[in-house]
Amino acid sequence: MNAAALLLALVLHSSAALAAPSVSLNGSLGPSTALLVIDGQVRPVKVGERAGGVKLLALSPGGADIEVDGRRYSLALGATPVALGAGSAGAGASRVVLFAGSGGHFVTDGSVNGLPVRFMVDTGATLVSLSESDAARLGINFRNGRRVPFNTANGVVAAHIVSLNKVKVGDVEVFGVDAAIVPAALPVALLGNSFLNRFQMRRENDTLTLERRP
């Protein structure tokens, strides 16, 4: 690479880093307007509107869902500002950064076999877990899967074990992920250790970083 091309690459890289906004949720004005602190400035933003490269998708009493550069993030009320955007998923699709929502849970949008799924990180779950209704929506034929007992809040149920072709969170894809398909209703799919064990996990305050193991 010649000097001019190298300089251009450095400028573009620096510009992308500077473009990633720092965002936190400071409060709300009514049920549909969030007070977002974007790069140190308090900005009232209504659901569906955009300010400083940040779009407000949803607002709840304890948090908000936002979109930056086509990616969805959850912010907890009063949490430490975080830098979002192009740097949130590492180069080579080996790293993804998640942010705690209300209640301290890490909830994020992802996909299974290319179809959208809402996940909650559960380090206590051995496997990725999906409800039977989600499995049917995703076209997963689980009835022939191995049956095993599965503990739920309402007792033990019979789950089916299957292998998911592809699970994606952020820009990171993992292939051949074992999953439990359970008859119990689940508000979100559980992102268990059959996915998480492929990564080194590091938590800092309201941020959870997953770095793919070598």
Backbone as a printed PyTorch tensor [residue, N CA C, xyz], in Angstrom:
tensor([[[  0.8560,  -1.1960,   0.0000],
         [  0.0000,   0.0000,   0.0000],
         [  0.8910,   1.2440,   0.0000]],

        [[  0.6440,   2.1970,  -0.9490],
         [  1.4720,   3.3920,  -0.9910],
         [  1.0830,   4.3590,   0.1070]],

        [[  1.8880,   5.4160,   0.2760],
         [  1.6760,   6.3410,   1.4060],
         [  0.3330,   7.0250,   1.3220]],

        [[ -0.0860,   7.4150,   0.1100],
         [ -1.3610,   8.1180,  -0.0390],
         [ -2.5330,   7.2210,   0.3390]],

        [[ -2.4820,   5.9550,  -0.1100],
         [ -3.5650,   5.0270,   0.2170],
         [ -3.6080,   4.7340,   1.7120]],

        [[ -2.4140,   4.5870,   2.3240],
         [ -2.3580,   4.3400,   3.7600],
         [ -2.9300,   5.5020,   4.5310]],

        [[ -2.6020,   6.7420,   4.1220],
         [ -3.1260,   7.9250,   4.7930],
         [ -4.6350,   7.9820,   4.6710]],

        [[ -5.1690,   7.6630,   3.4720],
         [ -6.6190,   7.6720,   3.2770],
         [ -7.2830,   6.6360,   4.1720]],

        [[ -6.6860,   5.4380,   4.2790],
         [ -7.2610,   4.3920,   5.1340],
         [ -7.2920,   4.8310,   6.5850]],

        [[ -6.2140,   5.4800,   7.0330],
         [ -6.1700,   5.9530,   8.4180],
         [ -7.2180,   7.0220,   8.6600]],

        [[ -7.4070,   7.9280,   7.6930],
         [ -8.4010,   8.9850,   7.8370],
         [ -9.7990,   8.3970,   7.9120]],

        [[-10.0890,   7.4190,   7.0300],
         [-11.4020,   6.7990,   7.0400],
         [-11.6490,   6.0580,   8.3370]],

        [[-10.6380,   5.3420,   8.8370],
         [-10.7750,   4.6130,  10.1060],
         [-11.0310,   5.5850,  11.2460]],

        [[-10.2980,   6.7000,  11.2780],
         [-10.4730,   7.6800,  12.3430],
         [-11.8430,   8.3180,  12.2640]],

        [[-12.3150,   8.6050,  11.0380],
         [-13.6230,   9.2250,  10.8770],
         [-14.7180,   8.3060,  11.3590]],

        [[-14.5870,   6.9960,  11.0650],
         [-15.5960,   6.0340,  11.5130],
         [-15.6350,   5.9600,  13.0250]],

        [[-14.4370,   5.9910,  13.6590],
         [-14.3940,   5.9150,  15.1170],
         [-15.0300,   7.1510,  15.7320]],

        [[-14.7530,   8.3360,  15.1240],
         [-15.3170,   9.5560,  15.6800],
         [-16.8140,   9.6120,  15.4740]],

        [[-17.3140,   8.9200,  14.4130],
         [-18.7420,   8.9930,  14.1150],
         [-19.5720,   8.1820,  15.0880]],

        [[-18.9790,   7.2370,  15.8160],
         [-19.7220,   6.4100,  16.7440],
         [-20.1200,   7.2330,  17.9620]],

        [[-21.4210,   7.4670,  18.1650],
         [-21.8260,   8.3420,  19.2620],
         [-21.7420,   7.6570,  20.6210]],

        [[-21.5480,   8.4810,  21.6540],
         [-21.6350,   8.0230,  23.0320],
         [-23.0410,   8.3430,  23.5260]],

        [[-23.7480,   7.3360,  24.0430],
         [-25.1710,   7.4910,  24.3460],
         [-25.4940,   6.9430,  25.7390]],

        [[-26.3580,   7.6570,  26.4470],
         [-26.9260,   7.1300,  27.6870],
         [-28.3580,   7.6410,  27.8170]],

        [[-29.1400,   6.9840,  28.6760],
         [-30.5330,   7.3730,  28.9180],
         [-30.6110,   8.0930,  30.2490]],

        [[-31.0450,   9.3740,  30.1910],
         [-31.0550,  10.2190,  31.3780],
         [-32.4310,  10.3390,  32.0200]],

        [[-33.4860,   9.9950,  31.2700],
         [-34.8430,  10.1210,  31.7900],
         [-35.8320,  10.1530,  30.6460]],

        [[-37.0450,  10.6270,  30.9330],
         [-38.0640,  10.6880,  29.8920],
         [-38.9970,  11.8630,  30.1420]],

        [[-39.6460,  12.2760,  29.0750],
         [-40.6970,  13.2950,  29.1340],
         [-41.9850,  12.6490,  28.6490]],

        [[-42.7390,  12.0530,  29.5790],
         [-43.9260,  11.3210,  29.1810],
         [-43.5770,   9.9370,  28.6730]],

        [[-44.5770,   9.2180,  28.1450],
         [-44.3780,   7.8190,  27.7690],
         [-43.6610,   7.6070,  26.4410]],

        [[-43.4630,   8.6590,  25.6360],
         [-42.9270,   8.4390,  24.2950],
         [-41.7270,   9.3150,  23.9470]],

        [[-41.1870,  10.0680,  24.9160],
         [-40.0340,  10.9270,  24.6500],
         [-38.9340,  10.6290,  25.6550]],

        [[-37.7790,  10.2240,  25.1390],
         [-36.6330,   9.9140,  25.9930],
         [-35.6850,  11.0910,  26.0460]],

        [[-35.0230,  11.2510,  27.1850],
         [-33.9440,  12.2260,  27.3090],
         [-32.6340,  11.4680,  27.1350]],

        [[-32.1130,  11.5170,  25.9220],
         [-30.8680,  10.8230,  25.6140],
         [-29.6970,  11.7940,  25.7260]],

        [[-28.6250,  11.3300,  26.3360],
         [-27.3900,  12.1140,  26.3720],
         [-26.5050,  11.5850,  25.2500]],

        [[-26.4080,  12.3690,  24.1760],
         [-25.6580,  11.9650,  22.9840],
         [-24.4210,  12.8340,  22.8770]],

        [[-23.2540,  12.2000,  23.0270],
         [-21.9810,  12.9250,  22.9910],
         [-21.9750,  14.1060,  23.9560]],

        [[-22.5570,  13.8630,  25.1510],
         [-22.5270,  14.8680,  26.2110],
         [-23.6510,  15.8750,  26.1830]],

        [[-24.5110,  15.8390,  25.1760],
         [-25.6160,  16.7900,  25.0680],
         [-26.9450,  16.0780,  25.2910]],

        [[-27.8050,  16.6650,  26.1460],
         [-29.1180,  16.0900,  26.4150],
         [-30.0420,  16.4170,  25.2430]],

        [[-30.6210,  15.3730,  24.6510],
         [-31.4890,  15.5450,  23.4910],
         [-32.8140,  14.8450,  23.7550]],

        [[-33.9470,  15.5650,  23.7400],
         [-35.2420,  14.8900,  23.8070],
         [-35.5520,  14.2440,  22.4610]],

        [[-35.8280,  12.9490,  22.4690],
         [-36.0760,  12.2130,  21.2310],
         [-37.3600,  11.4000,  21.3950]],

        [[-38.2780,  11.5470,  20.4430],
         [-39.5220,  10.8010,  20.4800],
         [-39.3370,   9.4300,  19.8310]],

        [[-40.1760,   8.4740,  20.2440],
         [-40.1410,   7.1440,  19.6500],
         [-40.3580,   7.2610,  18.1390]],

        [[-39.4640,   6.6360,  17.3830],
         [-39.5450,   6.6860,  15.9330],
         [-38.7390,   7.8000,  15.3070]],

        [[-38.2270,   8.7320,  16.1380],
         [-37.4380,   9.8400,  15.6130],
         [-35.9550,   9.5940,  15.8480]],

        [[-35.1230,  10.4080,  15.1660],
         [-33.6810,  10.2320,  15.1860],
         [-33.0060,  11.5400,  15.5810]],

        [[-31.9160,  11.4440,  16.3500],
         [-31.1110,  12.6150,  16.7130],
         [-29.6580,  12.1790,  16.8170]],

        [[-28.7670,  12.9330,  16.1930],
         [-27.3420,  12.6290,  16.2860],
         [-26.9670,  11.2330,  15.8700]],

        [[-27.6660,  10.6830,  14.8690],
         [-27.3710,   9.3290,  14.4100],
         [-27.9960,   8.2400,  15.2470]],

        [[-28.8160,   8.6090,  16.2490],
         [-29.4460,   7.6460,  17.1540],
         [-30.9540,   7.6910,  16.9530]],

        [[-31.5630,   6.5480,  16.6610],
         [-33.0160,   6.4540,  16.5110],
         [-33.6140,   5.7700,  17.7330]],

        [[-34.6540,   6.3710,  18.3030],
         [-35.3410,   5.7820,  19.4550],
         [-36.4110,   4.8230,  18.9490]],

        [[-36.2570,   3.5480,  19.2880],
         [-37.1950,   2.5220,  18.8390],
         [-38.3210,   2.2750,  19.8310]],

        [[-37.9930,   2.2680,  21.1220],
         [-38.9860,   1.9760,  22.1540],
         [-38.5250,   2.5770,  23.4740]],

        [[-39.5040,   2.8930,  24.3240],
         [-39.2080,   3.4940,  25.6220],
         [-40.0350,   2.8120,  26.6930]],

        [[-39.3810,   2.4450,  27.8040],
         [-40.0610,   1.8330,  28.9410],
         [-39.6440,   2.5830,  30.2000]],

        [[-40.3090,   2.3340,  31.3400],
         [-39.9480,   3.0690,  32.5630],
         [-38.4870,   2.9130,  32.9710]],

        [[-37.8670,   1.7770,  32.6700],
         [-36.4950,   1.5580,  33.1230],
         [-35.4430,   1.5570,  32.0510]],

        [[-35.8350,   1.7750,  30.7970],
         [-34.8380,   1.6990,  29.7380],
         [-35.3990,   2.1030,  28.3920]],

        [[-34.5670,   1.9880,  27.3740],
         [-34.9540,   2.3470,  26.0150],
         [-34.2140,   1.4620,  25.0280]],

        [[-34.8460,   1.2190,  23.8810],
         [-34.1980,   0.5320,  22.7680],
         [-33.8960,   1.5580,  21.6930]],

        [[-32.6600,   1.5590,  21.2070],
         [-32.2430,   2.5120,  20.1970],
         [-31.6010,   1.7790,  19.0250]],

        [[-31.4340,   2.5120,  17.9260],
         [-30.7700,   1.9650,  16.7480],
         [-29.6660,   2.8980,  16.3090]],

        [[-28.4910,   2.3420,  16.0840],
         [-27.3340,   3.1030,  15.5970],
         [-26.6820,   2.3000,  14.4830]],

        [[-26.5220,   2.8950,  13.3260],
         [-25.8950,   2.2210,  12.1820],
         [-26.5620,   0.8870,  11.8670]],

        [[-27.8950,   0.8460,  11.9870],
         [-28.6250,  -0.3650,  11.6490],
         [-28.6150,  -1.4370,  12.7150]],

        [[-27.9640,  -1.1800,  13.8620],
         [-27.9210,  -2.1560,  14.9520],
         [-28.7970,  -1.6770,  16.1060]],

        [[-29.4260,  -2.6300,  16.7830],
         [-30.3200,  -2.3200,  17.8980],
         [-29.5900,  -2.5300,  19.2160]],

        [[-29.7900,  -1.5880,  20.1580],
         [-29.1650,  -1.6660,  21.4710],
         [-30.2120,  -1.3420,  22.5400]],

        [[-29.9890,  -1.8720,  23.7340],
         [-30.8420,  -1.5730,  24.8830],
         [-30.0560,  -0.7380,  25.8840]],

        [[-30.6490,   0.3580,  26.3410],
         [-30.0180,   1.2220,  27.3310],
         [-30.7960,   1.1380,  28.6360]],

        [[-30.0840,   1.0480,  29.7470],
         [-30.7030,   1.0830,  31.0620],
         [-30.6910,   2.5160,  31.5820]],

        [[-31.7550,   2.9080,  32.2590],
         [-31.8510,   4.2580,  32.8010],
         [-30.7140,   4.5250,  33.7800]],

        [[-29.9540,   5.6000,  33.5420],
         [-28.8810,   6.0010,  34.4390],
         [-27.5900,   5.2380,  34.2780]],

        [[-27.5140,   4.3350,  33.2830],
         [-26.2920,   3.5490,  33.0910],
         [-25.1830,   4.4170,  32.5040]],

        [[-23.9460,   3.9330,  32.6140],
         [-22.7840,   4.6400,  32.0920],
         [-22.9000,   4.8220,  30.5830]],

        [[-22.5820,   6.0250,  30.0440],
         [-22.6240,   6.2110,  28.5850],
         [-21.7230,   5.2060,  27.8810]],

        [[-22.2040,   4.7220,  26.7320],
         [-21.4410,   3.7570,  25.9630],
         [-21.2830,   4.2460,  24.5340]],

        [[-20.1440,   3.9270,  23.9160],
         [-19.8990,   4.2920,  22.5230],
         [-20.4810,   3.2160,  21.6320]],

        [[-21.3510,   3.6170,  20.7040],
         [-22.0440,   2.6820,  19.8360],
         [-21.6440,   2.9170,  18.3980]],

        [[-22.0760,   1.9780,  17.5320],
         [-21.8530,   2.1850,  16.1080],
         [-20.9070,   1.1650,  15.5410]],

        [[-20.0870,   1.6140,  14.5830],
         [-19.2760,   0.6790,  13.8110],
         [-18.3120,  -0.1170,  14.6730]],

        [[-17.8750,   0.4130,  15.8140],
         [-16.9020,  -0.2910,  16.6310],
         [-17.4950,  -1.3140,  17.5590]],

        [[-18.8110,  -1.4990,  17.5560],
         [-19.4350,  -2.3830,  18.5200],
         [-19.2710,  -3.8550,  18.1850]],

        [[-19.0000,  -4.1750,  16.9340],
         [-18.7270,  -5.5580,  16.5610],
         [-17.3660,  -5.5970,  15.9170]],

        [[-16.5240,  -6.4830,  16.4060],
         [-15.1320,  -6.4640,  15.9850],
         [-14.9280,  -6.8650,  14.5340]],

        [[-13.7670,  -6.4860,  14.0070],
         [-13.4240,  -6.8400,  12.6440],
         [-13.3530,  -8.3510,  12.5230]],

        [[-13.7420,  -8.8460,  11.3360],
         [-13.7110, -10.2830,  11.1190],
         [-14.8310, -11.0070,  11.8350]],

        [[-15.8600, -10.2910,  12.2650],
         [-17.0130, -10.8780,  12.9310],
         [-16.5790, -11.8000,  14.0620]],

        [[-15.6950, -11.3110,  14.9170],
         [-15.1920, -12.1260,  16.0240],
         [-15.5610, -11.5440,  17.3780]],

        [[-16.2160, -10.4010,  17.3970],
         [-16.4760,  -9.7120,  18.6630],
         [-17.8180,  -8.9970,  18.6010]],

        [[-18.5580,  -9.0710,  19.6870],
         [-19.8220,  -8.3510,  19.7820],
         [-19.9470,  -7.7920,  21.1890]],

        [[-20.4930,  -6.5900,  21.3030],
         [-20.6690,  -5.9240,  22.5830],
         [-22.1630,  -5.7780,  22.8500]],

        [[-22.6020,  -6.2360,  24.0190],
         [-24.0040,  -6.1480,  24.4250],
         [-24.1230,  -5.1960,  25.6060]],

        [[-25.2990,  -4.5910,  25.7360],
         [-25.5250,  -3.6040,  26.7810],
         [-26.7460,  -4.0040,  27.6160]],

        [[-26.6140,  -3.8670,  28.9280],
         [-27.6790,  -4.2810,  29.8410],
         [-28.8910,  -3.3770,  29.6930]],

        [[-30.0560,  -3.9940,  29.6940],
         [-31.3000,  -3.2490,  29.6760],
         [-31.8780,  -3.1390,  31.0710]],

        [[-33.1640,  -2.8170,  31.1560],
         [-33.8160,  -2.6960,  32.4490],
         [-33.7580,  -4.0380,  33.1730]],

        [[-33.4540,  -4.0080,  34.4500],
         [-33.3180,  -5.2280,  35.2320],
         [-31.9420,  -5.8370,  35.1600]],

        [[-31.0460,  -5.2160,  34.3760],
         [-29.6810,  -5.7000,  34.2980],
         [-29.4630,  -6.8610,  33.3590]],

        [[-30.5110,  -7.2420,  32.5920],
         [-30.3810,  -8.3750,  31.6730],
         [-29.8180,  -7.9090,  30.3340]],

        [[-29.0460,  -8.7880,  29.7070],
         [-28.4990,  -8.5010,  28.3820],
         [-29.4250,  -9.1190,  27.3380]],

        [[-30.2410,  -8.2770,  26.7420],
         [-31.2150,  -8.7120,  25.7430],
         [-30.8280,  -8.0910,  24.4050]],

        [[-30.8490,  -8.8960,  23.3560],
         [-30.3850,  -8.4130,  22.0580],
         [-31.1220,  -9.1220,  20.9350]],

        [[-31.1880,  -8.4650,  19.7910],
         [-31.7460,  -9.0990,  18.6010],
         [-30.6830,  -9.9490,  17.9210]],

        [[-31.1040, -11.0810,  17.4150],
         [-30.2150, -11.9590,  16.6710],
         [-31.0190, -12.7260,  15.6530]],

        [[-30.4830, -13.8550,  15.2250],
         [-31.2190, -14.6740,  14.2680],
         [-30.8120, -16.1310,  14.4150]],

        [[-31.7240, -17.0020,  14.0120],
         [-31.4690, -18.4350,  13.9280],
         [-31.7990, -18.8610,  12.5060]],

        [[-30.8240, -19.4270,  11.8400],
         [-31.0030, -19.8640,  10.4520],
         [-31.5250, -18.7290,   9.5680]],

        [[-31.0860, -17.5010,   9.8810],
         [-31.4310, -16.3490,   9.0620],
         [-32.7260, -15.6630,   9.4060]],

        [[-33.4710, -16.1650,  10.4050],
         [-34.7420, -15.5620,  10.7970],
         [-34.5960, -14.8910,  12.1630]],

        [[-35.2990, -13.7460,  12.3670],
         [-35.0680, -12.9480,  13.5750],
         [-35.5220, -13.6250,  14.8590]],

        [[-34.6960, -13.4570,  15.9030],
         [-34.9890, -13.9980,  17.2300],
         [-34.5050, -12.9800,  18.2610]],

        [[-35.2870, -12.7850,  19.3220],
         [-34.8900, -11.9340,  20.4370],
         [-34.2770, -12.8230,  21.5120]],

        [[-33.0230, -12.5490,  21.8900],
         [-32.2930, -13.3770,  22.8410],
         [-32.0830, -12.6440,  24.1600]],

        [[-31.9900, -13.4220,  25.2480],
         [-31.4910, -12.9330,  26.5210],
         [-30.3270, -13.8270,  26.9430]],

        [[-29.2000, -13.2170,  27.2720],
         [-28.0370, -13.9830,  27.6990],
         [-28.3410, -14.6780,  29.0260]],

        [[-28.0850, -15.9840,  29.0680],
         [-28.3160, -16.7720,  30.2840],
         [-27.1170, -17.6970,  30.4870]],

        [[-26.1660, -17.2510,  31.3110],
         [-24.9540, -18.0410,  31.5340],
         [-25.2330, -19.2930,  32.3620]],

        [[-26.4110, -19.3840,  32.9580],
         [-26.7660, -20.5710,  33.7230],
         [-27.4410, -21.6410,  32.8900]],

        [[-27.7280, -21.3370,  31.6210],
         [-28.3790, -22.3020,  30.7350],
         [-27.3210, -23.0880,  29.9580]],

        [[-27.4250, -24.4110,  29.9950],
         [-26.4570, -25.2460,  29.2920],
         [-26.5560, -25.0390,  27.7780]],

        [[-27.7740, -24.8970,  27.2800],
         [-28.0050, -24.8080,  25.8410],
         [-28.7710, -23.5380,  25.4890]],

        [[-28.6570, -23.1340,  24.2480],
         [-29.6040, -22.1680,  23.7000],
         [-30.9900, -22.7860,  23.8250]],

        [[-31.9720, -22.0000,  24.2640],
         [-33.3090, -22.5490,  24.4910],
         [-34.3460, -21.7290,  23.7370]],

        [[-35.2020, -22.4380,  23.0140],
         [-36.2870, -21.8260,  22.2490],
         [-37.5960, -22.4930,  22.6200]],

        [[-38.6870, -21.7370,  22.5680],
         [-39.9960, -22.3330,  22.7770],
         [-40.4110, -23.1050,  21.5240]],

        [[-41.3470, -24.0270,  21.6890],
         [-41.8370, -24.7800,  20.5350],
         [-42.4760, -23.8530,  19.5050]],

        [[-43.1390, -22.7990,  19.9650],
         [-43.7690, -21.8730,  19.0150],
         [-42.7150, -21.1320,  18.2000]],

        [[-41.6060, -20.7450,  18.8510],
         [-40.5150, -20.1060,  18.1090],
         [-39.8950, -21.0860,  17.1150]],

        [[-39.7180, -22.3320,  17.5590],
         [-39.1230, -23.3390,  16.6760],
         [-39.9970, -23.5570,  15.4410]],

        [[-41.3110, -23.5870,  15.6340],
         [-42.2140, -23.7560,  14.4960],
         [-42.1150, -22.5650,  13.5480]],

        [[-42.0390, -21.3520,  14.1210],
         [-41.9100, -20.1440,  13.2890],
         [-40.6130, -20.1680,  12.4890]],

        [[-39.5610, -20.7440,  13.0760],
         [-38.2580, -20.7870,  12.4240],
         [-38.1050, -21.9840,  11.4900]],

        [[-39.1340, -22.8160,  11.4200],
         [-39.0860, -23.9690,  10.5310],
         [-38.1840, -25.0880,  11.0170]],

        [[-38.0100, -25.1880,  12.3400],
         [-37.1350, -26.2240,  12.9070],
         [-37.9520, -27.4840,  13.1820]],

        [[-37.5590, -28.5840,  12.5900],
         [-38.2170, -29.8700,  12.8060],
         [-37.6080, -30.5240,  14.0460]],

        [[-38.2520, -30.3090,  15.1900],
         [-37.6680, -30.7520,  16.4530],
         [-38.2760, -32.0340,  16.9950]],

        [[-39.3580, -32.5130,  16.4180],
         [-40.0690, -33.6720,  16.9930],
         [-39.2100, -34.9270,  17.0080]],

        [[-38.2790, -35.0130,  16.0740],
         [-37.4010, -36.1940,  16.0340],
         [-36.1500, -36.0160,  16.8830]],

        [[-36.0290, -34.8750,  17.5490],
         [-34.8770, -34.6300,  18.3930],
         [-34.9080, -35.4680,  19.6690]],

        [[-33.7510, -35.6660,  20.2540],
         [-33.6450, -36.4490,  21.4910],
         [-34.4070, -35.7610,  22.6110]],

        [[-35.2270, -36.5220,  23.3370],
         [-36.0340, -35.9670,  24.4270],
         [-35.2370, -36.0220,  25.7320]],

        [[-35.2370, -34.9060,  26.4620],
         [-34.5410, -34.8390,  27.7460],
         [-35.3990, -34.0430,  28.7270]],

        [[-35.2520, -34.2770,  30.0440],
         [-35.9630, -33.4530,  31.0260],
         [-35.3650, -32.0550,  31.0710]],

        [[-36.2360, -31.0730,  31.2350],
         [-35.7940, -29.6730,  31.2150],
         [-36.4820, -28.9410,  32.3610]],

        [[-35.6850, -28.3040,  33.2240],
         [-36.2320, -27.5990,  34.3790],
         [-36.7430, -26.2190,  33.9870]],

        [[-37.9820, -25.9190,  34.3540],
         [-38.5610, -24.5890,  34.1620],
         [-39.0910, -24.0920,  35.4930]],

        [[-39.5690, -22.8490,  35.5150],
         [-40.1200, -22.2680,  36.7430],
         [-41.3620, -23.0290,  37.1960]],

        [[-42.0240, -23.7030,  36.2580],
         [-43.2400, -24.4380,  36.5830],
         [-43.0120, -25.9300,  36.7290]],

        [[-41.7390, -26.3310,  36.8110],
         [-41.4380, -27.7420,  36.9820],
         [-40.6520, -28.3050,  35.8100]],

        [[-40.5770, -29.6230,  35.7690],
         [-39.7890, -30.3170,  34.7420],
         [-40.6780, -30.6430,  33.5490]],

        [[-40.1910, -30.3140,  32.3480],
         [-40.9120, -30.6290,  31.1120],
         [-39.9750, -31.4300,  30.2060]],

        [[-40.5350, -32.0240,  29.1690],
         [-39.7430, -32.7850,  28.2020],
         [-39.3590, -31.8710,  27.0490]],

        [[-38.0600, -31.6790,  26.8670],
         [-37.5520, -30.8480,  25.7810],
         [-36.9590, -31.7340,  24.6940]],

        [[-36.8420, -31.1760,  23.4950],
         [-36.1980, -31.8590,  22.3800],
         [-34.8680, -31.1710,  22.0910]],

        [[-33.8050, -31.9540,  21.9140],
         [-32.4800, -31.4100,  21.6170],
         [-32.2550, -31.4600,  20.1020]],

        [[-31.8870, -30.3190,  19.5330],
         [-31.6120, -30.2300,  18.1010],
         [-30.3020, -29.4650,  17.8970]],

        [[-29.8100, -29.4900,  16.6720],
         [-28.6430, -28.6950,  16.3100],
         [-29.0950, -27.6040,  15.3370]],

        [[-28.8490, -26.3440,  15.7060],
         [-29.2090, -25.2190,  14.8580],
         [-28.0940, -24.9740,  13.8420]],

        [[-28.4620, -24.8140,  12.6010],
         [-27.4530, -24.6140,  11.5600],
         [-26.6190, -23.3710,  11.8200]],

        [[-27.2840, -22.2580,  12.1820],
         [-26.5570, -20.9950,  12.3400],
         [-27.2730, -20.1050,  13.3490]],

        [[-26.5120, -19.5770,  14.2960],
         [-27.0160, -18.5890,  15.2530],
         [-26.1610, -17.3350,  15.0960]],

        [[-26.8310, -16.2050,  14.9410],
         [-26.1160, -14.9440,  14.7240],
         [-26.5350, -13.9250,  15.7700]],

        [[-25.5450, -13.2680,  16.3700],
         [-25.7660, -12.1570,  17.2930],
         [-24.8290, -11.0320,  16.8650]],

        [[-25.3860,  -9.8570,  16.6100],
         [-24.5640,  -8.7940,  16.0460],
         [-24.0370,  -9.2410,  14.6960]],

        [[-22.7370,  -9.1080,  14.4820],
         [-22.1080,  -9.5640,  13.2400],
         [-21.4380, -10.9220,  13.3880]],

        [[-21.6250, -11.5670,  14.5320],
         [-20.9550, -12.8320,  14.8120],
         [-21.8900, -14.0000,  14.5030]],

        [[-21.3970, -14.9510,  13.7200],
         [-22.1620, -16.1410,  13.3810],
         [-21.4820, -17.3750,  13.9580]],

        [[-22.2920, -18.2790,  14.5090],
         [-21.7840, -19.5480,  15.0270],
         [-22.6080, -20.6620,  14.3820]],

        [[-21.9320, -21.6850,  13.8980],
         [-22.5910, -22.7710,  13.1930],
         [-22.6260, -24.0330,  14.0600]],

        [[-23.7020, -24.8150,  13.8820],
         [-23.8190, -26.0780,  14.6070],
         [-23.9840, -25.8830,  16.1010]],

        [[-25.0190, -25.1490,  16.5000],
         [-25.2500, -24.8290,  17.9140],
         [-26.3560, -25.7280,  18.4630]],

        [[-26.0480, -26.5020,  19.5190],
         [-27.0680, -27.3340,  20.1540],
         [-28.0900, -26.4590,  20.8680]],

        [[-29.3500, -26.8800,  20.7890],
         [-30.4240, -26.0900,  21.4020],
         [-31.4800, -27.0070,  21.9810]],

        [[-32.1530, -26.5220,  23.0240],
         [-33.2890, -27.2170,  23.6200],
         [-34.5700, -26.5340,  23.1690]],

        [[-35.4960, -27.3180,  22.6520],
         [-36.8130, -26.8100,  22.2480],
         [-37.7930, -27.2320,  23.3320]],

        [[-38.3600, -26.2600,  24.0300],
         [-39.1680, -26.5560,  25.2200],
         [-40.6320, -26.1980,  24.9670]],

        [[-41.5590, -26.9790,  25.5470],
         [-42.9820, -26.6870,  25.3630],
         [-43.4520, -25.4780,  26.1530]],

        [[-42.6640, -25.0460,  27.1380],
         [-43.0640, -23.8920,  27.9470],
         [-42.9540, -22.6040,  27.1370]],

        [[-43.8040, -21.6370,  27.4740],
         [-43.7410, -20.3340,  26.8180],
         [-42.5310, -19.5580,  27.3370]],

        [[-41.7450, -19.0210,  26.4350],
         [-40.5820, -18.2100,  26.7970],
         [-40.7660, -16.8110,  26.2120]],

        [[-40.6780, -15.7610,  27.0530],
         [-40.8300, -14.3980,  26.5090],
         [-39.7430, -14.0450,  25.5100]],

        [[-38.5290, -14.5890,  25.7170],
         [-37.4250, -14.4340,  24.7730],
         [-36.6660, -15.7590,  24.7310]],

        [[-35.9170, -15.9800,  23.6660],
         [-35.0520, -17.1550,  23.6070],
         [-33.8660, -16.9440,  24.5400]],

        [[-33.3630, -18.0440,  25.0960],
         [-32.2300, -17.9660,  26.0190],
         [-30.9410, -18.2750,  25.2660]],

        [[-29.9830, -17.3720,  25.3830],
         [-28.6800, -17.5570,  24.7430],
         [-27.7780, -18.2430,  25.7510]],

        [[-27.7590, -19.5740,  25.6910],
         [-27.0540, -20.3680,  26.6790],
         [-25.6250, -20.7030,  26.2730]],

        [[-25.0270, -21.6200,  27.0480],
         [-23.5950, -21.8710,  26.9110],
         [-23.2010, -22.6390,  25.6510]],

        [[-24.1320, -23.2780,  24.9620],
         [-23.7700, -23.9140,  23.7020],
         [-23.3610, -22.8780,  22.6680]],

        [[-23.7930, -21.6320,  22.8550],
         [-23.3170, -20.5020,  22.0490],
         [-22.2200, -19.7420,  22.7770]],

        [[-22.4410, -19.4230,  24.0430],
         [-21.5180, -18.5590,  24.7890],
         [-20.1430, -19.1890,  24.9760]],

        [[-20.0760, -20.5240,  25.0590],
         [-18.7840, -21.1750,  25.2800],
         [-17.8280, -21.0090,  24.1020]],

        [[-18.3340, -20.5370,  22.9780],
         [-17.4500, -20.2750,  21.8320],
         [-16.6860, -18.9590,  22.0070]],

        [[-16.9890, -18.2340,  23.1010],
         [-16.4380, -16.8970,  23.2890],
         [-15.8020, -16.7510,  24.6680]],

        [[-14.8830, -15.8200,  24.7500],
         [-14.4150, -15.3250,  26.0420],
         [-15.3090, -14.1390,  26.4050]],

        [[-15.8480, -14.1560,  27.6310],
         [-16.7960, -13.1230,  28.0390],
         [-16.1510, -12.1880,  29.0530]],

        [[-16.3960, -10.9090,  28.8770],
         [-15.8830,  -9.9080,  29.8100],
         [-16.9770,  -8.8940,  30.0940]],

        [[-17.3090,  -8.7530,  31.3810],
         [-18.3380,  -7.7960,  31.7730],
         [-17.7040,  -6.6160,  32.4960]],

        [[-18.1020,  -5.4280,  32.0790],
         [-17.6790,  -4.1900,  32.7200],
         [-18.9120,  -3.3150,  32.9110]],

        [[-19.3560,  -3.2070,  34.1560],
         [-20.5670,  -2.4480,  34.4770],
         [-21.7360,  -2.9730,  33.6550]],

        [[-22.2870,  -2.1630,  32.7450],
         [-23.4560,  -2.5580,  31.9690],
         [-23.0950,  -3.0600,  30.5800]],

        [[-21.8360,  -3.4130,  30.3830],
         [-21.3620,  -3.8620,  29.0740],
         [-20.8530,  -5.2910,  29.1560]],

        [[-21.2690,  -6.1190,  28.2130],
         [-20.7970,  -7.5010,  28.1230],
         [-20.1590,  -7.6880,  26.7440]],

        [[-18.8790,  -8.0300,  26.7310],
         [-18.1510,  -8.2350,  25.4840],
         [-17.9320,  -9.7270,  25.2650]],

        [[-18.3160, -10.2000,  24.0890],
         [-18.0690, -11.5770,  23.6890],
         [-16.9870, -11.5640,  22.6230]],

        [[-15.8590, -12.2200,  22.9110],
         [-14.7230, -12.2830,  21.9870],
         [-14.5310, -13.7330,  21.5890]],

        [[-14.6050, -14.0000,  20.2730],
         [-14.5100, -15.3820,  19.8100],
         [-13.1920, -16.0280,  20.2440]],

        [[-13.2800, -17.2560,  20.7580],
         [-12.0750, -17.9740,  21.1820],
         [-11.2430, -18.3550,  19.9640]],

        [[ -9.9110, -18.3160,  20.0890],
         [ -9.0570, -18.6860,  18.9460],
         [ -9.1960, -20.1650,  18.5970]]])
